[in-house]
Amino acid sequence: QVQLVESGGALVQAGGSLRLSCATSGRIFSINPMAWYRQAPGKQRDLVATITTGGRTSYADPVKGRFTISRDNAKNTVYLQMNSLKPEDTAVYYCNLGPTFARGYWGQGTQVTVSS
């Protein structure tokens, strides 16, 4: 059974940084591109960043230049380094396959709250 476990969320002040981690089980990580998504209260879940198995990355416009997605293939883990955080980055962050998610792979997510 595939499990995606997100961690690293916290309450930070605007301008601060956080590093999110997503640990996976099973072999999905090694053969699939991965992504981070986020869902703010009352809004739809949006794609934030993707990374291919070869390390090619792409980002949503609101986070370009501030967020960096990476993966550690030996640890089956994908990361999201978030710098220069803004209050509008407040959301629950999830990892999944990307850019097309797998419906059954959603985890609990990790809460990121950015105070102004």
Buried (B, 14 or more C-beta within 10 A) or exposed (E): EBEBBBBBBEEBEEEBEBEBBBBBEEEBBEEBBBBBBBBBEEEEBBBBBBBBEEEEBBBBEEBEEBBBBBBEEEEBBBBBBBBEBBEEBBBBBBBBBBBEBEEEBBBEBBEBBBEE
